[in-house]
Amino acid sequence: MTDVRVTHLGGPTVLIEVGGWRLLTDPTFDPPGRRYSFGWGTSSRKTSGPALAIADLPPIDAVLLSHDHHGNNLDTAGRALLPTADTVLTTPSGARRLRGNASGLEPWTTTRLQASGRTTIDVTATPARHRPPLSRPITGDVTGFALHWKGQRHGVLWISGDTVLHSGVRHLARRLNVGTPLLHMGGVRFPLTGPIRDTMTADQAVALCRLLRPHTAIPVHYEGWHHFHEGRDAIEHRISAAPIDIRDRFRWLPYGTATDIST
């Protein structure tokens, strides 16, 4: 069994330490206060900064970047960090924009992280989609990541990326044995787009966990930005109404504190 240590740094940014590797998801390290444009007349202000500064991080081996074109998943400081990592895994369109050390993965394609003295990790891109069907030309490409290595007892570690619950994610629940999902939540929406959501709501996360039956579900991407409309209190309230065998699977990580996770 390989120990996994997870540190939630805020928003979608998580440090994953496993088998000698240090992996970072969606790096966002700007201070709070700035407003970011998300295109098509939408924007949002960052309301809180990261739990750790970039200078306090260990060297990063790989960045798992769900998408590069929204500031709440890759901000200015996070973008400056990318060249310091050995590799950046993201969408094909994102890799073309970023160039350098970025590699693009189509959904259900796999790349391997391997090095002497370290656990070999297979990283598979998984389907993700902002908003309802046919919205991709507006919202752009997004991806999730499934991490698999020998010795996992409960199943793969899955980072959902910014996605709503849709057919591709439901197919994932049938195709993969997910032991620990890191769920991008927050019920993101903008005044311009009304009730349309860009990420999972608490109700969608509960419905997804009914399909996945994970060992542990970890919410991320729910606080720190003005356009996140379901914070922890709202999510906990909705989860509390779920059956006990579902709600007991959810685990909240303290910001900035490394937490051992059983996978």
C-alpha positions in Angstrom: 0.0 0.0 0.0 1.3 3.5 -0.9 0.6 6.3 1.4 -1.1 9.4 0.0 -0.8 12.9 1.6 -3.2 15.6 0.4 -3.0 19.3 1.2 -5.9 21.5 0.1 -4.4 25.0 -0.6 -7.7 26.7 -1.4 -10.1 26.7 -4.4 -9.2 23.9 -6.8 -5.5 23.8 -5.7 -4.4 20.6 -4.1 -0.9 19.2 -3.4 -0.9 15.4 -3.7 2.2 13.6 -2.4 2.3 9.9 -3.3 5.1 7.3 -4.0 7.8 9.9 -4.1 5.9 12.2 -6.4 4.6 15.7 -5.8 1.6 16.6 -7.9 -0.2 19.9 -7.9 -3.7 20.6 -9.3 -4.9 23.8 -10.9 -2.4 26.2 -9.3 -3.9 29.5 -8.0 -1.6 31.6 -5.8 -2.6 35.2 -6.5 -3.5 37.3 -3.4 -7.2 38.2 -3.0 -8.9 41.3 -4.4 -8.3 41.2 -8.1 -11.2 40.8 -10.6 -10.7 38.3 -13.5 -12.4 38.1 -16.8 -13.8 34.7 -17.9 -14.9 35.8 -21.3 -18.4 36.5 -22.9 -19.1 39.3 -20.4 -18.5 37.2 -17.2 -16.0 38.0 -14.5 -15.3 37.3 -10.8 -13.3 38.7 -7.9 -10.9 36.5 -5.8 -11.9 36.7 -2.2 -9.2 34.7 -0.4 -5.6 33.8 -1.0 -3.9 30.4 -0.8 -3.1 28.6 2.4 0.5 28.3 1.4 2.7 30.6 -0.8 4.5 29.1 -3.8 7.8 29.7 -1.8 6.5 27.3 0.8 5.9 24.4 -1.6 8.2 21.5 -2.2 9.5 21.1 -5.8 6.6 20.1 -8.0 7.0 17.1 -10.4 3.8 17.5 -12.3 0.9 19.9 -12.6 -2.6 18.4 -13.3 -4.3 21.4 -15.0 -8.0 20.9 -15.7 -8.0 24.0 -18.0 -5.8 27.0 -18.5 -8.2 29.7 -19.6 -10.1 30.6 -16.4 -8.3 32.6 -13.7 -9.8 30.6 -10.8 -8.0 27.5 -12.1 -4.8 29.1 -13.3 -4.1 32.6 -12.2 -1.0 34.8 -12.8 1.2 33.4 -10.0 0.1 29.8 -10.9 1.0 30.4 -14.5 4.5 31.5 -13.5 4.9 28.3 -11.5 4.2 26.0 -14.5 7.8 26.1 -16.0 9.3 25.0 -12.7 7.4 21.6 -12.9 8.8 18.7 -14.9 5.5 18.4 -16.8 2.1 19.9 -17.1 -0.8 17.7 -18.1 -3.9 19.4 -19.4 -6.3 19.5 -22.4 -4.9 19.3 -25.9 -6.0 22.9 -26.6 -4.5 24.1 -23.4 -1.2 22.4 -24.2 -1.1 24.2 -27.5 -1.6 27.6 -25.8 0.9 26.9 -23.0 3.6 25.1 -25.0 6.8 24.4 -23.2 6.5 21.5 -20.8 2.7 21.1 -21.3 1.3 17.9 -22.8 -2.4 17.5 -23.8 -4.5 14.4 -23.1 -7.7 13.5 -24.9 -10.4 12.0 -22.8 -9.6 8.4 -21.8 -5.9 8.6 -22.9 -3.3 7.7 -20.4 0.3 8.8 -19.7 2.7 7.3 -17.2 4.7 9.0 -14.5 7.7 6.8 -13.8 11.2 7.3 -12.3 13.7 5.2 -10.4 12.8 4.7 -6.8 9.3 6.0 -7.2 5.8 4.5 -7.6 4.7 4.3 -11.2 1.5 6.3 -11.7 -0.8 6.1 -14.7 -2.7 9.3 -15.3 -5.8 9.0 -17.4 -7.7 12.1 -18.7 -11.4 11.8 -17.9 -14.4 13.6 -19.4 -15.4 17.0 -18.0 -17.8 19.7 -19.3 -18.6 23.2 -18.1 -22.3 24.0 -18.4 -25.0 22.2 -20.4 -24.7 20.5 -23.8 -23.4 22.5 -26.7 -21.6 25.0 -24.4 -18.1 23.9 -25.2 -17.5 26.7 -27.8 -18.2 29.2 -25.1 -16.6 27.6 -22.0 -13.7 25.8 -23.6 -12.2 22.4 -23.0 -11.9 21.0 -19.5 -10.5 17.7 -18.2 -10.4 15.5 -15.1 -7.7 13.1 -14.1 -7.7 9.5 -12.8 -4.6 8.4 -11.0 -3.8 4.7 -10.7 -0.9 2.9 -9.1 -0.3 -0.6 -7.7 -1.4 -1.2 -4.2 -4.6 1.0 -4.2 -7.1 -0.8 -1.9 -10.2 1.3 -2.6 -9.7 2.4 -6.2 -8.3 5.2 -8.3 -7.8 8.8 -7.1 -9.9 11.0 -9.3 -9.7 14.8 -9.7 -13.0 15.8 -11.3 -11.9 19.1 -12.8 -14.5 21.8 -13.3 -17.5 19.9 -14.5 -21.2 19.5 -14.1 -22.7 16.1 -13.7 -23.3 14.8 -17.3 -23.3 11.6 -19.3 -19.5 11.5 -19.6 -19.1 11.6 -15.8 -21.8 9.0 -15.4 -20.0 6.8 -17.9 -16.8 7.2 -15.8 -18.7 5.9 -12.8 -19.4 2.7 -14.7 -15.9 2.4 -16.2 -13.6 3.2 -13.2 -13.5 2.0 -9.7 -13.1 5.4 -8.0 -11.9 5.2 -4.4 -11.2 8.8 -3.7 -12.7 11.6 -5.8 -11.6 15.2 -5.4 -14.8 17.0 -6.4 -14.8 20.5 -7.9 -18.0 21.9 -6.4 -19.2 25.4 -5.6 -22.2 25.5 -7.9 -20.4 28.2 -10.0 -22.7 30.6 -11.9 -22.7 34.2 -13.2 -25.4 36.9 -13.2 -25.2 37.0 -17.0 -25.9 33.2 -17.4 -28.7 33.1 -14.7 -29.3 29.6 -13.2 -26.8 27.8 -15.5 -24.1 26.1 -13.4 -20.5 25.6 -14.4 -19.5 23.2 -11.7 -21.2 20.6 -9.5 -23.7 21.5 -6.9 -24.0 19.6 -3.7 -27.0 17.7 -5.0 -25.1 16.7 -8.1 -22.1 15.5 -5.9 -24.5 13.4 -3.8 -26.0 11.9 -6.9 -22.6 11.2 -8.3 -21.4 9.5 -5.1 -24.5 7.3 -5.3 -23.0 6.0 -8.6 -19.3 6.0 -7.5 -19.7 4.6 -4.0 -16.3 5.9 -3.1 -14.4 5.2 0.1 -13.8 8.9 0.7 -15.2 12.0 -1.2 -13.2 15.2 -0.8 -14.9 18.6 -1.7 -12.6 21.2 -3.2 -13.3 24.4 -5.3 -16.1 25.7 -3.2 -14.7 28.9 -1.5 -12.4 31.8 -2.4 -14.2 33.4 -5.4 -17.3 35.6 -5.7 -18.8 33.4 -8.3 -18.8 30.3 -6.1 -22.4 30.1 -5.0 -22.3 27.0 -2.7 -19.8 27.4 0.1 -19.0 24.8 2.8 -22.1 25.6 5.0 -24.5 25.3 2.1 -22.8 22.1 0.8 -22.9 20.5 4.3 -26.5 21.4 4.7 -27.4 19.6 1.4 -25.2 16.6 2.2 -26.8 16.2 5.6 -30.1 15.3 3.9 -28.4 12.4 2.0 -28.6 8.8 3.3 -26.1 8.2 6.0 -24.1 5.7 3.8 -23.5 8.6 1.3 -23.0 11.6 3.7 -20.5 9.7 5.8 -18.2 9.3 2.7 -17.6 13.1 2.5 -14.4 14.4 4.2 -13.4 18.0 4.6 -9.7 18.8 4.5 -8.3 21.7 6.6 -6.7 24.4 4.5 -2.9 24.2 4.3 -2.6 21.0 6.4 -1.2 17.8 4.9 -3.7 15.0 5.5 -3.1 11.3 5.1 -5.7 9.7 2.8 -6.4 5.9 2.6 -6.6 4.9 -1.1 
